[in-house]
Amino acid sequence: MKNLKVSKKLIISYAFVLILLVVIIAVSIGNLISIRARVEAFYNGPFKVLNAANTVNSSFEAMQKSVFRAISNTDPVIAEQALEDSKVYAGKIQEQIPIIQQDFLGDQAIVERLRAALDELAPQREHVLELALQNQKEEAAAYMEANNVKTIHKAQAELDELIDTADRKADMLIVSLRSEQMEFIVMLSVLGTASVLISILFGIYITRSITRPIKELETAARQMEQGHLKVDVTYRSKDELGSLSNSMRQMSEKISYYMDEISRAMQQLADGNLDIPGCDGFQGDFLPVQEALFIVIDSLNETMAEINTFSDQVASGSDQVAGGAQVLSQGVIAQAGSVEELASTMSEISRQVNENAETSQAVKTAAGEMGTNILACNQQMQEMKAAMGEINSCSTQIRKIIKTINDIASQTNILALNAAVEAARVGAESKGFSVVAQEVRGLAGKSSAASKSTEALIEQTLDAVAHGTKLAEETAASLMNIVGGTDDMVSKINQIAEATQKQAEATEMVSIGIGQISDIVQTNSATAEESAAASEELYGESQLLKSKISRFKLHM
């Protein structure tokens, strides 16, 4: 029954209830037929017999009364009427005797004795009536008393016995009919109660066979709704609900399998294992989930491989940048030394130029005394010429130093450009290093501009020195030809003083420019050191990134 389809269970239940109903109807019809037969038997038996016996009894009494009436009345008309009445009653008795004989359920001997008594009474009655018609009342009464009364008593006794027997049979049939009626009521009650109980049992069984698995499936569905994918559906059958339970179990197993596979893949991804074997068995709408999982794994593999490659490139580039920064730092330090030497030289030149200026002023002041001390003045002019040569020589050295500064600025600019290119190639992780490279490049540009400005000042100084040298030579020539006049000499000395003043101013400007160059070089040195430190830090970060990536097992 459990493995039958729900429709068959319902059909069987309804069929069983219908069978019980048919049985009840059949039993009811059978009992009704039986009761009908018993009622007919009662009607056709004791009832008809009693009715006939009562008719016979009443007719028998009426017949005797008619006979007594005929005997007791002297009126011939009344006697004749009484005779006719007795015949009528006798006819009625004869009509009922066959009915009694046919339907009497008791001893037929009683009927035979009654018939015999009535047959015996008939001629006696006829004889009495004839005597009464002949107005022989006394003879008729005497004959009747002598013969009819005995026969009447005998017939009456048989009739009473027949009636008593018919009554007993009627009572027996009534009792039997009542008993059968009670049995029928009990049977119908039992069958009805059994039908109701069986219907209730079938209803409970069918209801439970449907509601229990449905409640279990509902509980499983609610558990799955709450996220509990591994549900226990115990109902098993071959009906529709069993098929639904099997489908629910298979769905739970498949979804649990899918979630276990996804959880396993996610756990391996969390553990750094990107070489995950294929998550097979996904079907239907879960195929896009499987494909998305594969896409994520492949994308992570590609991304981690690229990051690993980039980390190697960053490590290599940062190492190269660090080396370049070290070289740049060393070059800047050397440049700082050169600038310091240049500053020292320019200080000496400035001192000498100032001395020349003072000397020029002294010469200008002592112009009036030149005539008395021409030889000493000539000697001083020679010394001034030598000093001019030294200034010219120092200016040449300054030009070389400026060229060196320009070369250093160019190299710094190239290094900064290379650092910026490397930083751009590395990506967003080297943003700080890119800023440092840009700053170095800007400082290199400022250094180059300052060196060019210094070069221009040096060119002016060289021009001034050349001019001073020319004046010194002219002064020397003038001294050799001092005879040319003191005024001309004073004029020349004034020119020399002015040129010397200009030279002092130019030298001061050169000193200022060299100071600026020194500041720039110091800034470049600090920037180079910061760049080297940033490169070292970038190299360390790239190594840390590489160590972090190395924990991932990539799918090759």
C-alpha positions as CSV (number, residue, x, y, z in Angstrom):
1,M,0.0,0.0,0.0
2,K,2.8,2.4,0.8
3,N,4.4,2.0,-2.6
4,L,1.2,2.7,-4.5
5,K,0.6,6.0,-6.2
6,V,-1.4,8.5,-4.2
7,S,-4.2,8.4,-6.8
8,K,-4.4,4.6,-6.4
9,K,-4.4,4.9,-2.6
10,L,-7.4,7.3,-2.9
11,I,-9.1,5.1,-5.4
12,I,-8.6,2.0,-3.2
13,S,-9.9,3.9,-0.2
14,Y,-12.9,5.2,-2.0
15,A,-13.5,1.7,-3.6
16,F,-13.3,0.1,-0.1
17,V,-15.7,2.6,1.3
18,L,-18.0,2.0,-1.7
19,I,-17.7,-1.7,-1.2
20,L,-18.7,-1.3,2.5
21,L,-21.6,0.8,1.4
22,V,-22.6,-1.8,-1.2
23,V,-22.3,-4.5,1.5
24,I,-24.4,-2.5,3.9
25,I,-27.0,-1.8,1.1
26,A,-26.9,-5.5,0.1
27,V,-27.3,-6.6,3.7
28,S,-30.1,-4.1,4.2
29,I,-31.8,-5.2,1.1
30,G,-31.4,-8.9,2.1
31,N,-32.8,-8.2,5.6
32,L,-35.6,-6.2,4.1
33,I,-36.4,-9.0,1.8
34,S,-36.2,-11.5,4.7
35,I,-38.4,-9.3,6.8
36,R,-40.8,-8.8,3.9
37,A,-40.9,-12.6,3.5
38,R,-41.6,-13.0,7.2
39,V,-44.2,-10.3,7.1
40,E,-45.7,-12.0,4.1
41,A,-45.5,-15.3,5.9
42,F,-47.1,-13.8,8.9
43,Y,-49.8,-12.2,6.7
44,N,-50.3,-15.3,4.6
45,G,-50.0,-17.6,7.6
46,P,-51.1,-16.8,11.1
47,F,-52.7,-13.5,10.2
48,K,-54.9,-15.0,7.5
49,V,-55.5,-18.1,9.6
50,L,-56.5,-15.9,12.6
51,N,-58.6,-13.7,10.4
52,A,-60.2,-16.8,8.9
53,A,-60.5,-18.5,12.3
54,N,-62.1,-15.3,13.8
55,T,-64.4,-15.2,10.8
56,V,-65.3,-18.8,11.3
57,N,-65.7,-18.2,15.0
58,S,-67.9,-15.2,14.5
59,S,-69.9,-16.9,11.7
60,F,-70.1,-20.1,13.9
61,E,-71.6,-18.0,16.7
62,A,-73.9,-16.1,14.3
63,M,-75.0,-19.4,12.7
64,Q,-75.8,-20.8,16.1
65,K,-77.7,-17.7,17.0
66,S,-79.6,-17.9,13.7
67,V,-80.5,-21.5,14.6
68,F,-81.6,-20.5,18.1
69,R,-83.6,-17.6,16.5
70,A,-85.3,-20.0,14.1
71,I,-86.2,-22.3,17.0
72,S,-87.3,-19.6,19.4
73,N,-89.5,-17.5,17.0
74,T,-93.0,-18.7,15.9
75,D,-93.1,-16.3,13.0
76,P,-92.4,-18.3,9.9
77,V,-90.9,-15.3,8.2
78,I,-88.4,-14.8,10.9
79,A,-87.7,-18.5,11.0
80,E,-87.2,-18.4,7.2
81,Q,-84.9,-15.5,7.6
82,A,-83.0,-17.2,10.3
83,L,-82.7,-20.3,8.1
84,E,-81.2,-18.2,5.3
85,D,-78.9,-16.4,7.7
86,S,-77.6,-19.7,9.1
87,K,-77.0,-20.9,5.6
88,V,-75.0,-17.7,4.8
89,Y,-72.9,-18.1,7.9
90,A,-72.4,-21.8,7.1
91,G,-71.2,-20.8,3.7
92,K,-68.8,-18.3,5.1
93,I,-67.4,-21.0,7.4
94,Q,-66.9,-23.3,4.4
95,E,-65.2,-20.5,2.6
96,Q,-62.7,-19.9,5.4
97,I,-61.9,-23.6,6.1
98,P,-59.7,-24.0,2.9
99,I,-57.9,-20.9,3.7
100,I,-57.2,-22.2,7.2
101,Q,-56.3,-25.6,5.9
102,Q,-53.9,-24.0,3.4
103,D,-52.1,-21.4,5.6
104,F,-52.3,-23.0,9.0
105,L,-48.8,-23.6,10.3
106,G,-49.8,-25.8,13.2
107,D,-51.0,-29.3,13.3
108,Q,-53.3,-30.0,10.3
109,A,-55.1,-32.6,12.4
110,I,-56.8,-29.8,14.3
111,V,-58.1,-28.4,11.0
112,E,-59.2,-31.9,10.0
113,R,-61.0,-32.4,13.3
114,L,-62.6,-28.9,13.0
115,R,-63.7,-29.8,9.4
116,A,-65.0,-33.1,10.6
117,A,-66.9,-31.5,13.5
118,L,-68.4,-28.9,11.1
119,D,-69.3,-31.6,8.6
120,E,-70.9,-33.5,11.4
121,L,-72.7,-30.4,12.6
122,A,-74.1,-29.5,9.1
123,P,-76.7,-32.3,8.8
124,Q,-77.6,-31.8,12.5
125,R,-78.2,-28.1,11.9
126,E,-80.2,-28.9,8.7
127,H,-82.4,-31.3,10.6
128,V,-83.0,-28.8,13.4
129,L,-83.8,-26.1,10.9
130,E,-86.2,-28.4,9.1
131,L,-88.0,-29.1,12.4
132,A,-88.1,-25.4,13.1
133,L,-89.6,-24.8,9.7
134,Q,-92.2,-27.4,10.4
135,N,-92.9,-25.5,13.6
136,Q,-91.7,-28.4,15.7
137,K,-89.9,-26.2,18.0
138,E,-89.7,-28.5,21.0
139,E,-88.5,-31.4,18.9
140,A,-85.9,-29.2,17.3
141,A,-84.7,-27.9,20.6
142,A,-84.6,-31.4,22.0
143,Y,-82.7,-32.7,19.0
144,M,-80.4,-29.8,19.1
145,E,-79.7,-30.3,22.8
146,A,-79.2,-34.0,22.3
147,N,-77.0,-33.8,19.2
148,N,-76.0,-30.3,18.1
149,V,-74.7,-29.1,21.4
150,K,-72.1,-31.8,21.7
151,T,-71.0,-31.3,18.1
152,I,-71.0,-27.5,18.6
153,H,-68.8,-27.9,21.8
154,K,-66.5,-30.2,20.0
155,A,-66.2,-27.8,16.9
156,Q,-65.8,-24.9,19.2
157,A,-63.1,-26.6,21.1
158,E,-61.2,-27.4,17.9
159,L,-61.8,-23.9,16.7
160,D,-60.4,-22.5,20.0
161,E,-57.4,-24.8,19.8
162,L,-56.9,-23.7,16.2
163,I,-57.1,-20.0,17.2
164,D,-54.8,-20.6,20.1
165,T,-52.3,-22.4,17.9
166,A,-52.6,-19.6,15.2
167,D,-52.0,-17.0,18.0
168,R,-49.0,-18.8,19.2
169,K,-47.6,-19.1,15.7
170,A,-48.4,-15.4,15.1
171,D,-46.6,-14.6,18.4
172,M,-43.7,-16.7,17.4
173,L,-43.5,-15.0,14.0
174,I,-43.8,-11.6,15.6
175,V,-41.1,-12.5,18.1
176,S,-38.9,-13.9,15.3
177,L,-39.6,-10.9,13.2
178,R,-38.7,-8.6,16.0
179,S,-35.6,-10.7,16.7
180,E,-34.6,-10.5,13.0
181,Q,-35.4,-6.8,13.1
182,M,-33.1,-6.4,16.1
183,E,-30.5,-8.5,14.4
184,F,-30.8,-6.4,11.3
185,I,-30.5,-3.2,13.4
186,V,-27.4,-4.7,15.2
187,M,-26.0,-5.8,11.9
188,L,-26.5,-2.4,10.3
189,S,-25.1,-0.7,13.4
190,V,-22.1,-3.0,13.3
191,L,-21.6,-2.6,9.6
192,G,-22.1,1.1,9.8
193,T,-19.8,1.4,12.7
194,A,-17.2,-0.8,11.0
195,S,-17.6,1.3,7.8
196,V,-17.2,4.5,9.7
197,L,-14.2,3.1,11.6
198,I,-12.6,1.7,8.5
199,S,-13.3,4.9,6.6
200,I,-11.7,6.9,9.5
201,L,-8.8,4.5,9.6
202,F,-8.4,4.7,5.8
203,G,-8.7,8.5,6.0
204,I,-6.2,8.7,8.8
205,Y,-3.8,6.4,6.9
206,I,-4.2,8.2,3.6
207,T,-3.9,11.6,5.4
208,R,-0.8,10.6,7.3
209,S,0.7,8.9,4.2
210,I,0.3,12.3,2.4
211,T,0.8,14.8,5.2
212,R,3.8,13.2,6.9
213,P,6.1,13.2,3.9
214,I,4.7,16.6,2.9
215,K,5.6,17.9,6.4
216,E,9.0,16.3,6.2
217,L,9.6,17.8,2.8
218,E,8.3,21.2,4.1
219,T,10.8,20.9,7.1
220,A,13.6,20.0,4.7
221,A,12.7,22.9,2.4
222,R,12.7,25.3,5.3
223,Q,16.1,24.0,6.5
224,M,17.5,24.6,3.0
225,E,15.9,28.0,3.0
226,Q,17.8,28.8,6.2
227,G,21.1,27.6,4.7
228,H,21.2,24.0,6.0
229,L,21.8,22.2,2.7
230,K,22.4,18.8,4.1
231,V,18.9,17.7,5.1
232,D,17.7,14.2,6.1
233,V,14.6,13.1,4.2
234,T,13.7,9.6,5.5
235,Y,10.5,9.0,3.6
236,R,11.0,6.4,0.9
237,S,8.3,5.0,-1.3
238,K,7.4,4.4,-5.0
239,D,4.6,6.9,-5.0
240,E,4.7,10.6,-6.1
241,L,5.7,11.8,-2.6
242,G,8.5,9.1,-2.6
243,S,9.7,10.4,-5.9
244,L,9.5,14.0,-4.6
245,S,11.5,12.9,-1.5
246,N,14.1,11.2,-3.7
247,S,14.3,14.4,-5.8
248,M,14.7,16.5,-2.6
249,R,17.5,14.1,-1.3
250,Q,19.3,14.3,-4.7
251,M,18.9,18.1,-4.8
252,S,20.3,18.4,-1.2
253,E,23.2,16.1,-2.1
254,K,24.0,17.9,-5.3
255,I,23.8,21.4,-3.7
256,S,25.8,20.2,-0.8
257,Y,28.4,18.8,-3.3
258,Y,28.4,22.1,-5.1
259,M,28.9,24.1,-1.9
260,D,31.6,21.7,-0.7
261,E,33.5,22.0,-4.0
262,I,33.2,25.8,-3.9
263,S,34.2,25.9,-0.2
264,R,37.1,23.6,-0.9
265,A,38.2,25.8,-3.9
266,M,37.8,29.0,-1.8
267,Q,39.8,27.4,1.1
268,Q,42.6,26.4,-1.2
269,L,42.6,29.9,-2.7
270,A,42.8,31.3,0.8
271,D,45.7,28.9,1.5
272,G,47.5,30.3,-1.6
273,N,47.0,27.2,-3.8
274,L,45.9,28.4,-7.2
275,D,46.6,25.0,-8.8
276,I,43.2,23.6,-8.0
277,P,41.9,20.4,-9.7
278,G,38.7,20.8,-11.7
279,C,35.4,21.1,-9.9
280,D,33.4,18.6,-11.9
281,G,29.8,17.5,-11.7
282,F,28.1,20.9,-11.9
283,Q,24.9,20.8,-13.9
284,G,22.2,23.1,-15.1
285,D,22.2,26.6,-13.7
286,F,25.3,25.7,-11.6
287,L,27.4,25.5,-14.8
288,P,27.9,29.3,-14.9
289,V,29.1,29.1,-11.2
290,Q,31.6,26.4,-12.2
291,E,32.8,28.5,-15.2
292,A,33.0,31.7,-13.1
293,L,35.1,29.7,-10.5
294,F,37.4,28.6,-13.3
295,I,37.6,32.1,-14.6
296,V,38.5,33.5,-11.1
297,I,41.2,30.8,-10.6
298,D,42.7,31.4,-14.1
299,S,42.5,35.2,-13.6
300,L,44.2,34.9,-10.2
301,N,46.8,32.6,-11.8
302,E,47.5,35.1,-14.5
303,T,47.5,38.1,-12.1
304,M,49.8,36.4,-9.6
305,A,52.1,35.3,-12.4
306,E,52.2,38.9,-13.8
307,I,52.7,40.3,-10.2
308,N,55.6,37.8,-9.7
309,T,57.1,38.9,-13.0
310,F,56.6,42.6,-12.1
311,S,58.1,42.0,-8.7
312,D,61.2,40.5,-10.3
313,Q,61.3,43.5,-12.7
314,V,60.8,46.0,-9.8
315,A,63.5,44.2,-7.8
316,S,65.9,44.4,-10.7
317,G,65.0,48.0,-11.6
318,S,65.1,49.1,-8.0
319,D,68.5,47.5,-7.7
320,Q,69.7,49.2,-10.8
321,V,68.2,52.5,-9.6
322,A,69.8,52.0,-6.2
323,G,73.2,51.5,-8.0
324,G,72.6,54.5,-10.1
325,A,71.6,56.5,-7.1
326,Q,74.8,55.5,-5.4
327,V,76.8,56.5,-8.4
328,L,74.9,59.7,-8.6
329,S,75.5,60.3,-4.9
330,Q,79.2,59.7,-5.3
331,G,79.2,62.0,-8.4
332,V,77.4,64.7,-6.4
333,I,79.9,64.3,-3.6
334,A,82.7,64.7,-6.0
335,Q,80.9,67.7,-7.6
336,A,80.5,69.2,-4.1
337,G,84.2,68.8,-3.6
338,S,84.9,70.5,-6.9
339,V,82.5,73.3,-6.1
340,E,84.2,73.8,-2.8
341,E,87.6,74.0,-4.5
342,L,86.0,76.4,-7.0
343,A,84.6,78.4,-4.2
344,S,88.0,78.5,-2.5
345,T,89.7,79.5,-5.7
346,M,87.1,82.2,-6.3
347,S,87.6,83.5,-2.8
348,E,91.3,83.7,-3.5
349,I,90.5,85.4,-6.8
350,S,88.2,87.8,-5.1
351,R,90.8,88.5,-2.5
352,Q,93.4,89.2,-5.2
353,V,90.9,91.3,-7.1
354,N,90.1,93.3,-4.0
355,E,93.8,93.7,-3.4
356,N,94.1,94.9,-7.0
357,A,91.3,97.3,-6.4
358,E,93.0,98.6,-3.3
359,T,96.3,98.8,-5.1
360,S,94.6,100.7,-7.9
361,Q,93.2,103.1,-5.4
362,A,96.6,103.4,-3.9
363,V,98.1,104.0,-7.3
364,K,95.4,106.5,-8.0
365,T,96.1,108.2,-4.7
366,A,99.9,108.1,-5.3
367,A,99.7,109.3,-8.8
368,G,101.2,112.5,-7.8
369,E,104.1,110.7,-6.4
370,M,104.7,108.5,-9.5
371,G,107.2,110.9,-10.8
372,T,109.5,110.4,-7.9
373,N,109.2,106.7,-7.7
374,I,108.7,105.5,-11.4
375,L,110.9,102.5,-11.0
376,A,109.0,101.3,-7.9
377,C,105.7,101.9,-9.8
378,N,107.0,100.0,-12.8
379,Q,107.9,97.1,-10.5
380,Q,104.4,97.2,-9.1
381,M,102.9,97.2,-12.6
382,Q,104.9,94.2,-13.4
383,E,103.5,92.5,-10.3
384,M,100.0,93.6,-11.4
385,K,100.6,92.1,-14.8
386,A,101.7,88.9,-13.2
387,A,98.5,89.0,-11.0
388,M,96.5,89.5,-14.1
389,G,98.1,86.5,-15.6
390,E,97.2,84.5,-12.5
391,I,93.6,85.9,-12.7
392,N,93.5,84.8,-16.4
393,S,94.9,81.4,-15.4
394,C,92.3,81.1,-12.5
395,S,89.5,82.1,-14.9
396,T,90.6,79.3,-17.3
397,Q,90.5,76.9,-14.4
398,I,87.0,78.3,-13.4
399,R,85.9,77.7,-17.0
400,K,87.0,74.1,-16.8
401,I,85.2,73.7,-13.4
402,I,82.1,75.1,-14.9
403,K,82.4,72.6,-17.8
404,T,82.7,69.9,-15.2
405,I,79.6,71.2,-13.4
406,N,77.7,71.2,-16.7
407,D,78.8,67.6,-17.3
408,I,77.7,66.7,-13.8
409,A,74.3,68.4,-14.3
410,S,73.9,66.6,-17.6
411,Q,74.7,63.3,-16.0
412,T,72.4,64.1,-13.1
413,N,69.6,65.0,-15.6
414,I,70.2,61.7,-17.5
415,L,70.2,59.7,-14.3
416,A,66.9,61.4,-13.2
417,L,65.4,60.7,-16.6
418,N,66.3,57.0,-16.3
419,A,65.0,56.9,-12.8
420,A,61.7,58.4,-14.0
421,V,61.5,55.9,-16.8
422,E,62.1,53.0,-14.4
423,A,59.5,54.4,-12.0
424,A,56.9,54.8,-14.7
425,R,57.6,51.2,-15.9
426,V,57.3,49.8,-12.3
427,G,53.8,51.4,-11.8
428,A,51.9,52.9,-8.9
429,E,54.1,51.2,-6.2
430,S,57.1,53.5,-7.1
431,K,55.1,56.8,-7.0
432,G,57.4,58.1,-4.3
433,F,60.5,57.2,-6.2
434,S,59.1,58.9,-9.3
435,V,58.7,62.1,-7.3
436,V,62.2,61.9,-6.0
437,A,63.5,61.3,-9.6
438,Q,61.5,64.3,-10.8
439,E,63.0,66.4,-8.0
440,V,66.5,65.3,-8.9
441,R,65.8,66.1,-12.5
442,G,64.6,69.6,-11.4
443,L,67.7,70.2,-9.3
444,A,69.9,69.0,-12.1
445,G,68.2,71.6,-14.3
446,K,68.7,74.3,-11.7
447,S,72.4,73.3,-11.4
448,S,72.8,73.5,-15.1
449,A,71.2,76.9,-15.2
450,A,73.3,78.1,-12.3
451,S,76.4,76.8,-14.0
452,K,75.5,78.6,-17.2
453,S,74.9,81.8,-15.2
454,T,78.3,81.2,-13.5
455,E,79.9,80.6,-16.9
456,A,78.5,83.9,-18.2
457,L,79.9,85.7,-15.1
458,I,83.2,84.0,-15.6
459,E,83.2,85.1,-19.2
460,Q,82.6,88.6,-18.0
461,T,85.4,88.2,-15.5
462,L,87.7,86.9,-18.2
463,D,86.7,89.8,-20.4
464,A,87.4,92.1,-17.4
465,V,90.7,90.3,-16.7
466,A,91.7,90.6,-20.4
467,H,90.8,94.2,-20.3
468,G,92.8,94.6,-17.1
469,T,95.7,92.8,-18.6
470,K,95.5,95.1,-21.6
471,L,95.4,98.1,-19.4
472,A,98.3,96.7,-17.4
473,E,100.3,96.3,-20.5
474,E,99.4,99.7,-21.6
475,T,100.4,101.0,-18.2
476,A,103.7,99.2,-18.4
477,A,104.2,100.7,-21.8
478,S,103.2,104.1,-20.4
479,L,105.7,103.6,-17.5
480,M,108.4,102.8,-20.0
481,N,107.3,106.0,-21.7
482,I,106.5,107.9,-18.6
483,V,107.9,110.8,-20.2
484,G,104.6,111.0,-22.1
485,G,103.2,112.8,-19.2
486,T,101.8,112.4,-15.7
487,D,98.2,113.4,-16.8
488,D,98.1,110.6,-19.2
489,M,99.4,108.2,-16.6
490,V,96.8,109.4,-14.1
491,S,94.1,108.9,-16.7
492,K,95.3,105.4,-17.3
493,I,95.5,104.6,-13.6
494,N,91.9,105.8,-13.3
495,Q,90.8,103.5,-16.0
496,I,92.7,100.7,-14.3
497,A,90.9,101.5,-11.0
498,E,87.6,101.4,-12.7
499,A,88.3,98.2,-14.5
500,T,89.6,96.7,-11.3
501,Q,86.4,97.8,-9.5
502,K,84.3,96.1,-12.2
503,Q,86.5,93.1,-11.9
504,A,85.9,93.0,-8.2
505,E,82.1,93.3,-8.7
506,A,82.2,90.5,-11.3
507,T,84.3,88.4,-9.0
508,E,81.7,89.0,-6.2
509,M,78.9,87.9,-8.6
510,V,80.9,84.8,-9.5
511,S,81.3,84.0,-5.8
512,I,77.6,84.4,-5.3
513,G,76.9,82.1,-8.2
514,I,79.4,79.5,-6.9
515,G,77.6,79.7,-3.5
516,Q,74.3,79.0,-5.3
517,I,76.0,76.1,-7.1
518,S,77.3,74.8,-3.8
519,D,73.7,75.0,-2.3
520,I,72.4,73.1,-5.4
521,V,75.1,70.6,-5.2
522,Q,74.3,70.0,-1.5
523,T,70.6,69.7,-2.3
524,N,71.5,67.2,-5.1
525,S,73.6,65.3,-2.7
526,A,70.7,65.0,-0.2
527,T,68.3,64.2,-3.0
528,A,70.7,61.5,-4.3
529,E,71.0,60.0,-0.8
530,E,67.2,60.1,-0.4
531,S,66.9,58.5,-3.9
532,A,69.3,55.8,-2.9
533,A,67.4,55.1,0.4
534,A,64.1,55.1,-1.6
535,S,65.6,52.6,-4.1
536,E,66.8,50.4,-1.2
537,E,63.4,50.6,0.4
538,L,61.7,49.8,-3.0
539,Y,64.0,46.9,-3.5
540,G,63.1,45.6,0.0
541,E,59.4,46.0,-0.7
542,S,59.8,44.2,-4.0
543,Q,61.5,41.4,-2.2
544,L,58.7,41.3,0.4
545,L,56.1,41.3,-2.4
546,K,57.9,38.5,-4.0
547,S,58.0,36.5,-0.8
548,K,54.3,37.1,-0.3
549,I,53.6,35.9,-3.9
550,S,55.8,32.9,-3.5
551,R,53.2,31.4,-1.1
552,F,50.8,31.0,-4.0
553,K,51.0,27.8,-5.9
554,L,50.3,28.7,-9.5
555,H,48.8,26.5,-12.1
556,M,51.4,26.0,-14.8
